[in-house]
């Protein structure tokens, strides 16, 4: 399986590069699942619902984030409705949105994607290593054989 992970889409120049090149990269490299960090896609700080939808329409399957996910307040209502936009899983459970998704590759293979944020020079969060272990152990996906993709920030 070929997985593409784009490290950080930064503002409109980053979005233009994705728009101009993503489909060619996916076709040329037979990409089965396309993931990108998009927490800085809106002017370099945060992401908005319309930008997230734009990125999904370009062919990205899952968007990850970090502490800048909260920079645009309109994202707070969108996160619970859009499971493909992940916030760090090691934030408090009451935090809007989710940090894990089981996405399916182009061939239908389940792939669990977990978004974890480190703690060095960052706001206080749960230990990403413990959160990863708990998430893997308590997966409710019917296929316990889902591939786990870890996306540290």
C-alpha positions, 0 to 999 in steps of 0.5 A, a space after each residue: 500500500 502506498 500512503 502519501 503524507 504531506 507534512 504541512 500545508 502552509 497558507 494559500 501557497 501551500 494550498 496552490 501547490 496541493 491543487 497543482 500537483 496532488 492528482 499527478 502525484 497520486 496517479 504517478 505513485 499509485 497512492 492509496 491513501 493521502 493524508 496531510 497536516 493542514 493546521 496552518 492552511 488558513 493564512 499560516 494559522 489554523 484552518 477553516 471549514 471551507 479550506 478543509 472542504 477545499 482540501 478534501 475536494 482536491 483528493 486528500 483523504 484525512 487532514 491532521 493538525 496540532 495546536 494551531 487547529 484552534 486558531 480559527 474559532 469557526 472550526 470548533 463547530 465543524 470538527 465534530 461534524 467532519 471525522 476526516 479532520 483530526 485534532 490531536 488525540 491526546 487532548 482531553 476527551 471533551 475537546 471538540 472533534 476526534 483524534 483517530 479515524 479508520 479511513 479506507 484505502 483505494 482498495 478498501 483496506 482499513 487504515 487507522 490514522 491517529 493524530 498525536 501531538 508532542 509535549 516539548 514546548 507545547 501546551 500540556 496534553 496527555 502523553 502521546 505514547 500512552 494515548 497511542 497505546 490506549 487507542 490501539 488497545 481499545 479500537 472499536 473498529 470491526 477489523 482489529 487488523 486495521 493498519 495504524 498510521 501515526 502522525 506525530 506533530 
